[in-house]
Amino acid sequence: MDFNREGLAIEVDFSLPAERVNNGPEYISGTLQNWAERAGIALMYIQPGNPQQNAYIERYNRTVRTEWLGRYHFDSIEDVQDHATRWLWTYNNDRPNIGIGGITPTQKLKNAA
Protein backbone atom coordinates (compact mmCIF):
# COMPACT_ATOMS: atom_id res chain seq x y z
CA MET A 1 0.00 0.00 0.00
CA ASP A 2 1.52 3.33 -1.06
CA PHE A 3 0.05 5.43 1.75
CA ASN A 4 1.51 3.66 4.75
CA ARG A 5 4.03 1.28 3.11
CA GLU A 6 2.19 -1.70 4.60
CA GLY A 7 3.20 -5.17 3.45
CA LEU A 8 -0.12 -6.77 2.50
CA ALA A 9 0.99 -10.35 1.91
CA ILE A 10 3.89 -12.64 1.09
CA GLU A 11 3.10 -15.69 -1.02
CA VAL A 12 5.57 -18.54 -0.55
CA ASP A 13 5.33 -21.83 -2.40
CA PHE A 14 7.18 -24.04 -4.87
CA SER A 15 4.97 -22.86 -7.70
CA LEU A 16 2.81 -19.74 -7.97
CA PRO A 17 0.23 -19.87 -10.77
CA ALA A 18 -0.86 -16.62 -12.36
CA GLU A 19 -4.12 -16.53 -10.39
CA ARG A 20 -2.11 -16.26 -7.15
CA VAL A 21 0.53 -13.81 -8.36
CA ASN A 22 -1.20 -11.16 -10.50
CA ASN A 23 2.03 -9.19 -10.49
CA GLY A 24 2.74 -7.55 -13.82
CA PRO A 25 1.70 -8.15 -17.41
CA GLU A 26 3.61 -11.41 -17.72
CA TYR A 27 1.65 -12.87 -14.78
CA ILE A 28 -1.75 -11.18 -14.99
CA SER A 29 -4.38 -13.83 -15.33
CA GLY A 30 -7.27 -13.64 -17.73
CA THR A 31 -9.55 -13.91 -14.71
CA LEU A 32 -8.24 -10.63 -13.28
CA GLN A 33 -8.34 -8.91 -16.67
CA ASN A 34 -11.96 -9.99 -17.21
CA TRP A 35 -13.00 -8.91 -13.71
CA ALA A 36 -11.35 -5.50 -14.11
CA GLU A 37 -13.02 -4.95 -17.47
CA ARG A 38 -16.47 -5.85 -16.10
CA ALA A 39 -15.89 -3.57 -13.11
CA GLY A 40 -14.78 -0.67 -15.31
CA ILE A 41 -11.26 -0.71 -13.87
CA ALA A 42 -8.30 0.05 -16.11
CA LEU A 43 -5.23 -2.01 -15.30
CA MET A 44 -2.05 0.04 -15.53
CA TYR A 45 1.27 -1.66 -16.19
CA ILE A 46 4.81 -0.43 -15.79
CA GLN A 47 6.81 -0.21 -18.99
CA PRO A 48 9.11 -3.19 -19.58
CA GLY A 49 12.61 -2.43 -18.36
CA ASN A 50 11.47 0.41 -16.07
CA PRO A 51 11.27 -1.02 -12.55
CA GLN A 52 11.62 2.52 -11.15
CA GLN A 53 7.98 3.02 -12.15
CA ASN A 54 7.18 0.50 -9.42
CA ALA A 55 9.69 1.77 -6.87
CA TYR A 56 7.73 0.89 -3.72
CA ILE A 57 7.46 -2.80 -4.55
CA GLU A 58 11.05 -2.95 -5.81
CA ARG A 59 12.22 -1.47 -2.50
CA TYR A 60 9.98 -3.85 -0.56
CA ASN A 61 11.30 -6.86 -2.51
CA ARG A 62 14.87 -5.79 -1.77
CA THR A 63 14.01 -5.47 1.92
CA VAL A 64 12.55 -8.99 1.94
CA ARG A 65 15.67 -10.41 0.27
CA THR A 66 18.20 -8.61 2.47
CA GLU A 67 16.42 -8.86 5.82
CA TRP A 68 15.48 -12.53 5.79
CA LEU A 69 15.13 -14.45 2.53
CA GLY A 70 18.81 -14.30 1.59
CA ARG A 71 20.07 -14.80 5.16
CA TYR A 72 18.73 -18.22 6.04
CA HIS A 73 18.63 -21.79 4.80
CA PHE A 74 15.22 -23.30 5.27
CA ASP A 75 14.39 -26.96 5.84
CA SER A 76 10.91 -26.94 4.34
CA ILE A 77 8.41 -24.77 2.51
CA GLU A 78 6.42 -24.61 5.74
CA ASP A 79 9.48 -23.19 7.48
CA VAL A 80 9.76 -20.43 4.85
CA GLN A 81 6.01 -19.71 5.05
CA ASP A 82 6.18 -19.44 8.84
CA HIS A 83 9.21 -17.15 8.70
CA ALA A 84 7.54 -14.98 6.05
CA THR A 85 4.38 -14.62 8.14
CA ARG A 86 6.32 -13.66 11.27
CA TRP A 87 8.55 -11.23 9.34
CA LEU A 88 5.54 -9.55 7.70
CA TRP A 89 3.94 -8.96 11.09
CA THR A 90 7.21 -7.47 12.39
CA TYR A 91 7.60 -5.33 9.26
CA ASN A 92 4.12 -3.85 9.68
CA ASN A 93 4.02 -3.53 13.48
CA ASP A 94 7.53 -3.26 14.94
CA ARG A 95 9.94 -2.05 12.26
CA PRO A 96 10.13 1.76 11.83
CA ASN A 97 10.01 2.85 8.20
CA ILE A 98 12.11 5.91 7.39
CA GLY A 99 10.03 6.57 4.26
CA ILE A 100 6.98 7.37 6.42
CA GLY A 101 8.71 9.37 9.13
CA GLY A 102 10.32 6.64 11.21
CA ILE A 103 7.08 5.03 12.37
CA THR A 104 5.60 1.64 11.52
CA PRO A 105 3.03 1.11 8.77
CA THR A 106 0.46 0.23 11.45
CA GLN A 107 1.15 3.48 13.30
CA LYS A 108 0.84 5.47 10.06
CA LEU A 109 -2.56 3.92 9.38
CA LYS A 110 -3.77 4.56 12.95
CA ASN A 111 -2.63 8.21 12.76
CA ALA A 112 -4.72 8.69 9.63
CA ALA A 113 -7.95 7.61 11.28
N, CA, C and O atoms as CSV, one atom per row, in Angstrom:
chain,resi,resn,atom,element,x,y,z
A,1,MET,N,N,0.846,-1.173,0.000
A,1,MET,CA,C,0.000,0.000,0.000
A,1,MET,C,C,0.896,1.242,0.000
A,1,MET,O,O,1.787,1.363,0.841
A,2,ASP,N,N,0.667,2.146,-0.923
A,2,ASP,CA,C,1.519,3.326,-1.061
A,2,ASP,C,C,1.430,4.255,0.141
A,2,ASP,O,O,2.447,4.800,0.568
A,3,PHE,N,N,0.245,4.445,0.691
A,3,PHE,CA,C,0.047,5.428,1.746
A,3,PHE,C,C,0.885,5.146,2.988
A,3,PHE,O,O,1.577,6.036,3.482
A,4,ASN,N,N,0.830,3.935,3.490
A,4,ASN,CA,C,1.514,3.658,4.753
A,4,ASN,C,C,2.632,2.623,4.615
A,4,ASN,O,O,3.199,2.191,5.618
A,5,ARG,N,N,2.949,2.230,3.403
A,5,ARG,CA,C,4.027,1.278,3.114
A,5,ARG,C,C,3.791,-0.087,3.767
A,5,ARG,O,O,4.740,-0.809,4.071
A,6,GLU,N,N,2.541,-0.427,3.976
A,6,GLU,CA,C,2.195,-1.702,4.602
A,6,GLU,C,C,2.474,-2.860,3.651
A,6,GLU,O,O,2.173,-2.787,2.460
A,7,GLY,N,N,3.057,-3.933,4.197
A,7,GLY,CA,C,3.196,-5.173,3.450
A,7,GLY,C,C,1.880,-5.928,3.565
A,7,GLY,O,O,1.482,-6.307,4.666
A,8,LEU,N,N,1.206,-6.151,2.453
A,8,LEU,CA,C,-0.122,-6.766,2.503
A,8,LEU,C,C,-0.070,-8.283,2.564
A,8,LEU,O,O,-0.925,-8.901,3.197
A,9,ALA,N,N,0.913,-8.894,1.921
A,9,ALA,CA,C,0.994,-10.352,1.905
A,9,ALA,C,C,2.343,-10.784,1.353
A,9,ALA,O,O,3.001,-10.044,0.621
A,10,ILE,N,N,2.736,-11.981,1.714
A,10,ILE,CA,C,3.887,-12.636,1.095
A,10,ILE,C,C,3.422,-14.041,0.726
A,10,ILE,O,O,3.030,-14.819,1.595
A,11,GLU,N,N,3.467,-14.356,-0.544
A,11,GLU,CA,C,3.102,-15.691,-1.016
A,11,GLU,C,C,4.364,-16.514,-1.152
A,11,GLU,O,O,5.294,-16.115,-1.854
A,12,VAL,N,N,4.409,-17.657,-0.492
A,12,VAL,CA,C,5.570,-18.536,-0.549
A,12,VAL,C,C,5.093,-19.927,-0.925
A,12,VAL,O,O,4.222,-20.496,-0.267
A,13,ASP,N,N,5.672,-20.471,-1.990
A,13,ASP,CA,C,5.334,-21.825,-2.401
A,13,ASP,C,C,6.339,-22.272,-3.446
A,13,ASP,O,O,7.160,-21.475,-3.900
A,14,PHE,N,N,6.283,-23.541,-3.833
A,14,PHE,CA,C,7.180,-24.041,-4.869
A,14,PHE,C,C,6.765,-23.538,-6.242
A,14,PHE,O,O,7.611,-23.350,-7.117
A,15,SER,N,N,5.484,-23.320,-6.435
A,15,SER,CA,C,4.965,-22.859,-7.703
A,15,SER,C,C,3.841,-21.874,-7.438
A,15,SER,O,O,2.972,-22.131,-6.605
A,16,LEU,N,N,3.850,-20.750,-8.138
A,16,LEU,CA,C,2.808,-19.741,-7.965
A,16,LEU,C,C,2.130,-19.501,-9.306
A,16,LEU,O,O,2.666,-18.788,-10.155
A,17,PRO,N,N,0.944,-20.095,-9.505
A,17,PRO,CA,C,0.234,-19.874,-10.767
A,17,PRO,C,C,-0.227,-18.428,-10.887
A,17,PRO,O,O,-0.320,-17.715,-9.888
A,18,ALA,N,N,-0.508,-18.008,-12.082
A,18,ALA,CA,C,-0.863,-16.615,-12.359
A,18,ALA,C,C,-1.998,-16.113,-11.485
A,18,ALA,O,O,-1.982,-14.957,-11.063
A,19,GLU,N,N,-2.986,-16.960,-11.203
A,19,GLU,CA,C,-4.123,-16.527,-10.392
A,19,GLU,C,C,-3.704,-16.096,-8.987
A,19,GLU,O,O,-4.392,-15.292,-8.359
A,20,ARG,N,N,-2.582,-16.621,-8.488
A,20,ARG,CA,C,-2.112,-16.260,-7.155
A,20,ARG,C,C,-1.129,-15.096,-7.179
A,20,ARG,O,O,-0.936,-14.432,-6.161
A,21,VAL,N,N,-0.518,-14.845,-8.307
A,21,VAL,CA,C,0.531,-13.815,-8.364
A,21,VAL,C,C,-0.034,-12.469,-8.791
A,21,VAL,O,O,0.089,-11.485,-8.062
A,22,ASN,N,N,-0.653,-12.418,-9.968
A,22,ASN,CA,C,-1.204,-11.158,-10.503
A,22,ASN,C,C,-0.237,-10.005,-10.284
A,22,ASN,O,O,-0.583,-9.018,-9.635
A,23,ASN,N,N,0.954,-10.122,-10.815
A,23,ASN,CA,C,2.027,-9.195,-10.488
A,23,ASN,C,C,2.762,-8.738,-11.741
A,23,ASN,O,O,3.945,-9.035,-11.906
A,24,GLY,N,N,2.087,-8.032,-12.608
A,24,GLY,CA,C,2.736,-7.545,-13.817
A,24,GLY,C,C,2.160,-8.225,-15.039
A,24,GLY,O,O,1.525,-9.273,-14.923
A,25,PRO,N,N,2.370,-7.646,-16.205
A,25,PRO,CA,C,1.703,-8.148,-17.406
A,25,PRO,C,C,2.051,-9.587,-17.736
A,25,PRO,O,O,1.223,-10.298,-18.306
A,26,GLU,N,N,3.255,-10.038,-17.394
A,26,GLU,CA,C,3.611,-11.413,-17.723
A,26,GLU,C,C,2.916,-12.422,-16.820
A,26,GLU,O,O,2.911,-13.615,-17.125
A,27,TYR,N,N,2.323,-11.965,-15.703
A,27,TYR,CA,C,1.651,-12.871,-14.785
A,27,TYR,C,C,0.151,-12.630,-14.665
A,27,TYR,O,O,-0.560,-13.468,-14.112
A,28,ILE,N,N,-0.337,-11.521,-15.164
A,28,ILE,CA,C,-1.749,-11.178,-14.987
A,28,ILE,C,C,-2.619,-12.256,-15.621
A,28,ILE,O,O,-2.467,-12.595,-16.794
A,29,SER,N,N,-3.512,-12.771,-14.834
A,29,SER,CA,C,-4.383,-13.826,-15.331
A,29,SER,C,C,-5.553,-13.234,-16.107
A,29,SER,O,O,-5.955,-12.090,-15.896
A,30,GLY,N,N,-6.076,-14.040,-16.999
A,30,GLY,CA,C,-7.272,-13.645,-17.733
A,30,GLY,C,C,-8.426,-13.378,-16.796
A,30,GLY,O,O,-9.263,-12.518,-17.071
A,31,THR,N,N,-8.484,-14.104,-15.688
A,31,THR,CA,C,-9.551,-13.905,-14.706
A,31,THR,C,C,-9.530,-12.481,-14.165
A,31,THR,O,O,-10.571,-11.829,-14.084
A,32,LEU,N,N,-8.348,-12.000,-13.794
A,32,LEU,CA,C,-8.242,-10.633,-13.281
A,32,LEU,C,C,-8.580,-9.621,-14.369
A,32,LEU,O,O,-9.302,-8.655,-14.120
A,33,GLN,N,N,-8.063,-9.840,-15.567
A,33,GLN,CA,C,-8.341,-8.911,-16.665
A,33,GLN,C,C,-9.840,-8.836,-16.942
A,33,GLN,O,O,-10.377,-7.744,-17.127
A,34,ASN,N,N,-10.517,-9.970,-16.973
A,34,ASN,CA,C,-11.961,-9.988,-17.211
A,34,ASN,C,C,-12.726,-9.288,-16.095
A,34,ASN,O,O,-13.650,-8.517,-16.356
A,35,TRP,N,N,-12.341,-9.558,-14.857
A,35,TRP,CA,C,-12.998,-8.911,-13.715
A,35,TRP,C,C,-12.834,-7.397,-13.786
A,35,TRP,O,O,-13.799,-6.655,-13.604
A,36,ALA,N,N,-11.618,-6.943,-14.050
A,36,ALA,CA,C,-11.352,-5.503,-14.110
A,36,ALA,C,C,-12.167,-4.850,-15.225
A,36,ALA,O,O,-12.717,-3.763,-15.046
A,37,GLU,N,N,-12.240,-5.510,-16.357
A,37,GLU,CA,C,-13.015,-4.948,-17.470
A,37,GLU,C,C,-14.497,-4.842,-17.103
A,37,GLU,O,O,-15.123,-3.814,-17.361
A,38,ARG,N,N,-15.061,-5.890,-16.506
A,38,ARG,CA,C,-16.468,-5.854,-16.101
A,38,ARG,C,C,-16.727,-4.790,-15.040
A,38,ARG,O,O,-17.806,-4.199,-15.000
A,39,ALA,N,N,-15.743,-4.546,-14.185
A,39,ALA,CA,C,-15.891,-3.567,-13.113
A,39,ALA,C,C,-15.550,-2.148,-13.559
A,39,ALA,O,O,-15.668,-1.205,-12.777
A,40,GLY,N,N,-15.127,-1.996,-14.812
A,40,GLY,CA,C,-14.777,-0.669,-15.312
A,40,GLY,C,C,-13.457,-0.161,-14.762
A,40,GLY,O,O,-13.257,1.047,-14.637
A,41,ILE,N,N,-12.563,-1.068,-14.438
A,41,ILE,CA,C,-11.262,-0.709,-13.873
A,41,ILE,C,C,-10.191,-0.898,-14.937
A,41,ILE,O,O,-10.090,-1.963,-15.544
A,42,ALA,N,N,-9.402,0.132,-15.156
A,42,ALA,CA,C,-8.300,0.049,-16.109
A,42,ALA,C,C,-7.049,-0.432,-15.385
A,42,ALA,O,O,-6.615,0.179,-14.408
A,43,LEU,N,N,-6.476,-1.523,-15.865
A,43,LEU,CA,C,-5.227,-2.014,-15.300
A,43,LEU,C,C,-4.081,-1.209,-15.903
A,43,LEU,O,O,-4.027,-1.005,-17.116
A,44,MET,N,N,-3.177,-0.757,-15.059
A,44,MET,CA,C,-2.051,0.035,-15.532
A,44,MET,C,C,-0.773,-0.755,-15.274
A,44,MET,O,O,-0.554,-1.243,-14.165
A,45,TYR,N,N,0.049,-0.877,-16.275
A,45,TYR,CA,C,1.272,-1.655,-16.193
A,45,TYR,C,C,2.482,-0.734,-16.242
A,45,TYR,O,O,2.433,0.343,-16.837
A,46,ILE,N,N,3.565,-1.168,-15.613
A,46,ILE,CA,C,4.809,-0.426,-15.789
A,46,ILE,C,C,5.381,-0.799,-17.151
A,46,ILE,O,O,5.089,-1.871,-17.681
A,47,GLN,N,N,6.184,0.076,-17.707
A,47,GLN,CA,C,6.807,-0.205,-18.993
A,47,GLN,C,C,7.909,-1.244,-18.785
A,47,GLN,O,O,8.647,-1.171,-17.802
A,48,PRO,N,N,8.030,-2.206,-19.696
A,48,PRO,CA,C,9.106,-3.191,-19.580
A,48,PRO,C,C,10.467,-2.507,-19.459
A,48,PRO,O,O,10.764,-1.560,-20.187
A,49,GLY,N,N,11.269,-2.989,-18.550
A,49,GLY,CA,C,12.607,-2.427,-18.358
A,49,GLY,C,C,12.640,-1.166,-17.529
A,49,GLY,O,O,13.679,-0.509,-17.460
A,50,ASN,N,N,11.527,-0.800,-16.891
A,50,ASN,CA,C,11.471,0.407,-16.074
A,50,ASN,C,C,10.970,0.107,-14.662
A,50,ASN,O,O,9.903,0.581,-14.272
A,51,PRO,N,N,11.731,-0.675,-13.893
A,51,PRO,CA,C,11.267,-1.022,-12.549
A,51,PRO,C,C,11.122,0.194,-11.639
A,51,PRO,O,O,10.427,0.117,-10.626
A,52,GLN,N,N,11.762,1.318,-11.978
A,52,GLN,CA,C,11.623,2.516,-11.153
A,52,GLN,C,C,10.196,3.026,-11.151
A,52,GLN,O,O,9.818,3.784,-10.258
A,53,GLN,N,N,9.385,2.626,-12.140
A,53,GLN,CA,C,7.982,3.015,-12.148
A,53,GLN,C,C,7.195,2.274,-11.068
A,53,GLN,O,O,6.048,2.615,-10.783
A,54,ASN,N,N,7.802,1.288,-10.487
A,54,ASN,CA,C,7.181,0.504,-9.423
A,54,ASN,C,C,8.135,0.486,-8.229
A,54,ASN,O,O,8.426,-0.571,-7.669
A,55,ALA,N,N,8.611,1.655,-7.854
A,55,ALA,CA,C,9.689,1.767,-6.870
A,55,ALA,C,C,9.328,1.209,-5.499
A,55,ALA,O,O,10.179,0.606,-4.845
A,56,TYR,N,N,8.087,1.394,-5.046
A,56,TYR,CA,C,7.726,0.893,-3.717
A,56,TYR,C,C,7.879,-0.614,-3.630
A,56,TYR,O,O,8.459,-1.117,-2.669
A,57,ILE,N,N,7.370,-1.347,-4.617
A,57,ILE,CA,C,7.457,-2.801,-4.554
A,57,ILE,C,C,8.883,-3.274,-4.775
A,57,ILE,O,O,9.298,-4.271,-4.185
A,58,GLU,N,N,9.645,-2.576,-5.618
A,58,GLU,CA,C,11.045,-2.948,-5.814
A,58,GLU,C,C,11.825,-2.789,-4.508
A,58,GLU,O,O,12.646,-3.640,-4.164
A,59,ARG,N,N,11.568,-1.705,-3.788
A,59,ARG,CA,C,12.224,-1.474,-2.498
A,59,ARG,C,C,11.793,-2.529,-1.488
A,59,ARG,O,O,12.617,-3.052,-0.737
A,60,TYR,N,N,10.504,-2.839,-1.472
A,60,TYR,CA,C,9.979,-3.853,-0.558
A,60,TYR,C,C,10.603,-5.221,-0.862
A,60,TYR,O,O,11.004,-5.936,0.057
A,61,ASN,N,N,10.687,-5.582,-2.135
A,61,ASN,CA,C,11.301,-6.863,-2.506
A,61,ASN,C,C,12.762,-6.921,-2.063
A,61,ASN,O,O,13.229,-7.952,-1.579
A,62,ARG,N,N,13.475,-5.815,-2.228
A,62,ARG,CA,C,14.866,-5.790,-1.775
A,62,ARG,C,C,14.950,-5.966,-0.262
A,62,ARG,O,O,15.831,-6.667,0.236
A,63,THR,N,N,14.036,-5.331,0.467
A,63,THR,CA,C,14.011,-5.469,1.920
A,63,THR,C,C,13.761,-6.919,2.318
A,63,THR,O,O,14.421,-7.433,3.221
A,64,VAL,N,N,12.830,-7.574,1.665
A,64,VAL,CA,C,12.548,-8.985,1.944
A,64,VAL,C,C,13.810,-9.818,1.716
A,64,VAL,O,O,14.178,-10.630,2.564
A,65,ARG,N,N,14.467,-9.621,0.583
A,65,ARG,CA,C,15.672,-10.407,0.266
A,65,ARG,C,C,16.793,-10.173,1.265
A,65,ARG,O,O,17.428,-11.125,1.719
A,66,THR,N,N,17.046,-8.903,1.615
A,66,THR,CA,C,18.198,-8.611,2.471
A,66,THR,C,C,17.934,-8.865,3.948
A,66,THR,O,O,18.858,-9.210,4.685
A,67,GLU,N,N,16.696,-8.703,4.395
A,67,GLU,CA,C,16.423,-8.862,5.823
A,67,GLU,C,C,16.158,-10.298,6.248
A,67,GLU,O,O,16.378,-10.640,7.410
A,68,TRP,N,N,15.693,-11.148,5.339
A,68,TRP,CA,C,15.485,-12.526,5.794
A,68,TRP,C,C,15.632,-13.589,4.715
A,68,TRP,O,O,16.229,-14.631,4.988
A,69,LEU,N,N,15.130,-13.388,3.526
A,69,LEU,CA,C,15.126,-14.451,2.529
A,69,LEU,C,C,16.539,-14.897,2.151
A,69,LEU,O,O,16.794,-16.094,2.022
A,70,GLY,N,N,17.444,-13.960,1.975
A,70,GLY,CA,C,18.809,-14.301,1.593
A,70,GLY,C,C,19.728,-14.623,2.760
A,70,GLY,O,O,20.905,-14.911,2.544
A,71,ARG,N,N,19.236,-14.583,3.968
A,71,ARG,CA,C,20.074,-14.799,5.157
A,71,ARG,C,C,19.985,-16.194,5.745
A,71,ARG,O,O,20.842,-16.580,6.540
A,72,TYR,N,N,18.978,-16.952,5.376
A,72,TYR,CA,C,18.730,-18.220,6.043
A,72,TYR,C,C,18.619,-19.367,5.047
A,72,TYR,O,O,18.279,-19.170,3.880
A,73,HIS,N,N,18.910,-20.556,5.530
A,73,HIS,CA,C,18.632,-21.787,4.805
A,73,HIS,C,C,17.431,-22.413,5.489
A,73,HIS,O,O,17.411,-22.561,6.711
A,74,PHE,N,N,16.450,-22.774,4.717
A,74,PHE,CA,C,15.218,-23.302,5.268
A,74,PHE,C,C,15.127,-24.796,5.007
A,74,PHE,O,O,15.604,-25.292,3.986
A,75,ASP,N,N,14.507,-25.508,5.943
A,75,ASP,CA,C,14.393,-26.958,5.835
A,75,ASP,C,C,13.152,-27.410,5.074
A,75,ASP,O,O,13.109,-28.529,4.563
A,76,SER,N,N,12.156,-26.556,4.998
A,76,SER,CA,C,10.914,-26.943,4.335
A,76,SER,C,C,10.180,-25.688,3.863
A,76,SER,O,O,10.472,-24.574,4.297
A,77,ILE,N,N,9.232,-25.898,2.972
A,77,ILE,CA,C,8.414,-24.775,2.508
A,77,ILE,C,C,7.598,-24.209,3.663
A,77,ILE,O,O,7.364,-23.002,3.730
A,78,GLU,N,N,7.168,-25.070,4.564
A,78,GLU,CA,C,6.416,-24.614,5.740
A,78,GLU,C,C,7.273,-23.703,6.618
A,78,GLU,O,O,6.776,-22.735,7.194
A,79,ASP,N,N,8.550,-24.018,6.713
A,79,ASP,CA,C,9.481,-23.188,7.483
A,79,ASP,C,C,9.593,-21.794,6.864
A,79,ASP,O,O,9.601,-20.796,7.585
A,80,VAL,N,N,9.678,-21.721,5.546
A,80,VAL,CA,C,9.757,-20.428,4.850
A,80,VAL,C,C,8.449,-19.660,5.036
A,80,VAL,O,O,8.464,-18.459,5.309
A,81,GLN,N,N,7.317,-20.355,4.886
A,81,GLN,CA,C,6.013,-19.706,5.049
A,81,GLN,C,C,5.858,-19.150,6.458
A,81,GLN,O,O,5.368,-18.034,6.631
A,82,ASP,N,N,6.265,-19.910,7.460
A,82,ASP,CA,C,6.179,-19.441,8.843
A,82,ASP,C,C,7.070,-18.223,9.057
A,82,ASP,O,O,6.651,-17.243,9.673
A,83,HIS,N,N,8.288,-18.285,8.551
A,83,HIS,CA,C,9.210,-17.153,8.701
A,83,HIS,C,C,8.659,-15.918,7.993
A,83,HIS,O,O,8.735,-14.811,8.527
A,84,ALA,N,N,8.109,-16.100,6.803
A,84,ALA,CA,C,7.541,-14.978,6.046
A,84,ALA,C,C,6.391,-14.337,6.812
A,84,ALA,O,O,6.297,-13.111,6.874
A,85,THR,N,N,5.525,-15.141,7.388
A,85,THR,CA,C,4.380,-14.621,8.138
A,85,THR,C,C,4.839,-13.826,9.350
A,85,THR,O,O,4.328,-12.737,9.614
A,86,ARG,N,N,5.807,-14.371,10.089
A,86,ARG,CA,C,6.316,-13.658,11.269
A,86,ARG,C,C,7.036,-12.378,10.874
A,86,ARG,O,O,6.879,-11.353,11.537
A,87,TRP,N,N,7.834,-12.422,9.791
A,87,TRP,CA,C,8.547,-11.227,9.342
A,87,TRP,C,C,7.566,-10.145,8.895
A,87,TRP,O,O,7.762,-8.970,9.206
A,88,LEU,N,N,6.514,-10.526,8.170
A,88,LEU,CA,C,5.540,-9.545,7.698
A,88,LEU,C,C,4.870,-8.843,8.874
A,88,LEU,O,O,4.655,-7.632,8.831
A,89,TRP,N,N,4.545,-9.583,9.906
A,89,TRP,CA,C,3.944,-8.963,11.091
A,89,TRP,C,C,4.925,-7.960,11.706
A,89,TRP,O,O,4.539,-6.843,12.050
A,90,THR,N,N,6.180,-8.358,11.841
A,90,THR,CA,C,7.206,-7.468,12.394
A,90,THR,C,C,7.388,-6.238,11.511
A,90,THR,O,O,7.487,-5.120,12.018
A,91,TYR,N,N,7.431,-6.433,10.202
A,91,TYR,CA,C,7.599,-5.331,9.257
A,91,TYR,C,C,6.485,-4.297,9.425
A,91,TYR,O,O,6.746,-3.094,9.409
A,92,ASN,N,N,5.268,-4.756,9.582
A,92,ASN,CA,C,4.123,-3.849,9.681
A,92,ASN,C,C,3.929,-3.252,11.071
A,92,ASN,O,O,3.389,-2.152,11.189
A,93,ASN,N,N,4.351,-3.940,12.117
A,93,ASN,CA,C,4.017,-3.528,13.483
A,93,ASN,C,C,5.184,-3.092,14.353
A,93,ASN,O,O,4.987,-2.319,15.291
A,94,ASP,N,N,6.392,-3.564,14.071
A,94,ASP,CA,C,7.535,-3.263,14.944
A,94,ASP,C,C,8.665,-2.494,14.276
A,94,ASP,O,O,9.427,-1.807,14.956
A,95,ARG,N,N,8.784,-2.596,12.977
A,95,ARG,CA,C,9.941,-2.050,12.260
A,95,ARG,C,C,9.644,-0.635,11.767
A,95,ARG,O,O,8.794,-0.462,10.894
A,96,PRO,N,N,10.328,0.386,12.309
A,96,PRO,CA,C,10.127,1.757,11.831
A,96,PRO,C,C,10.514,1.880,10.358
A,96,PRO,O,O,11.489,1.272,9.915
A,97,ASN,N,N,9.760,2.654,9.615
A,97,ASN,CA,C,10.014,2.854,8.199
A,97,ASN,C,C,10.391,4.321,7.989
A,97,ASN,O,O,9.573,5.217,8.201
A,98,ILE,N,N,11.609,4.550,7.580
A,98,ILE,CA,C,12.106,5.914,7.390
A,98,ILE,C,C,11.282,6.659,6.350
A,98,ILE,O,O,11.086,7.868,6.466
A,99,GLY,N,N,10.796,5.950,5.334
A,99,GLY,CA,C,10.034,6.568,4.261
A,99,GLY,C,C,8.715,7.190,4.712
A,99,GLY,O,O,8.142,8.013,3.998
A,100,ILE,N,N,8.231,6.801,5.895
A,100,ILE,CA,C,6.984,7.371,6.422
A,100,ILE,C,C,7.224,8.053,7.767
A,100,ILE,O,O,6.338,8.100,8.621
A,101,GLY,N,N,8.424,8.576,7.941
A,101,GLY,CA,C,8.714,9.373,9.126
A,101,GLY,C,C,9.222,8.601,10.328
A,101,GLY,O,O,9.150,9.096,11.453
A,102,GLY,N,N,9.732,7.399,10.115
A,102,GLY,CA,C,10.319,6.636,11.209
A,102,GLY,C,C,9.302,5.935,12.103
A,102,GLY,O,O,9.625,5.546,13.225
A,103,ILE,N,N,8.086,5.774,11.616
A,103,ILE,CA,C,7.081,5.026,12.369
A,103,ILE,C,C,6.749,3.750,11.587
A,103,ILE,O,O,7.198,3.571,10.455
A,104,THR,N,N,5.971,2.881,12.195
A,104,THR,CA,C,5.605,1.640,11.519
A,104,THR,C,C,4.412,1.874,10.591
A,104,THR,O,O,3.675,2.845,10.765
A,105,PRO,N,N,4.218,0.999,9.615
A,105,PRO,CA,C,3.028,1.113,8.770
A,105,PRO,C,C,1.724,1.090,9.572
A,105,PRO,O,O,0.780,1.806,9.235
A,106,THR,N,N,1.665,0.284,10.616
A,106,THR,CA,C,0.460,0.231,11.450
A,106,THR,C,C,0.233,1.559,12.142
A,106,THR,O,O,-0.904,2.027,12.209
A,107,GLN,N,N,1.283,2.178,12.661
A,107,GLN,CA,C,1.147,3.478,13.301
A,107,GLN,C,C,0.683,4.539,12.299
A,107,GLN,O,O,-0.160,5.375,12.626
A,108,LYS,N,N,1.224,4.509,11.096
A,108,LYS,CA,C,0.844,5.468,10.061
A,108,LYS,C,C,-0.660,5.353,9.764
A,108,LYS,O,O,-1.353,6.361,9.631
A,109,LEU,N,N,-1.138,4.146,9.665
A,109,LEU,CA,C,-2.559,3.918,9.380
A,109,LEU,C,C,-3.427,4.391,10.541
A,109,LEU,O,O,-4.471,5.006,10.321
A,110,LYS,N,N,-3.009,4.114,11.767
A,110,LYS,CA,C,-3.770,4.564,12.946
A,110,LYS,C,C,-3.801,6.086,13.031
A,110,LYS,O,O,-4.827,6.664,13.391
A,111,ASN,N,N,-2.692,6.740,12.704
A,111,ASN,CA,C,-2.630,8.205,12.765
A,111,ASN,C,C,-3.554,8.862,11.740
A,111,ASN,O,O,-3.974,10.006,11.916
A,112,ALA,N,N,-3.864,8.137,10.678
A,112,ALA,CA,C,-4.719,8.691,9.629
A,112,ALA,C,C,-6.187,8.635,9.977
A,112,ALA,O,O,-7.000,9.341,9.381
A,113,ALA,N,N,-6.529,7.800,10.936
A,113,ALA,CA,C,-7.953,7.615,11.284
A,113,ALA,C,C,-8.505,8.778,12.059
A,113,ALA,O,O,-9.681,8.775,12.423
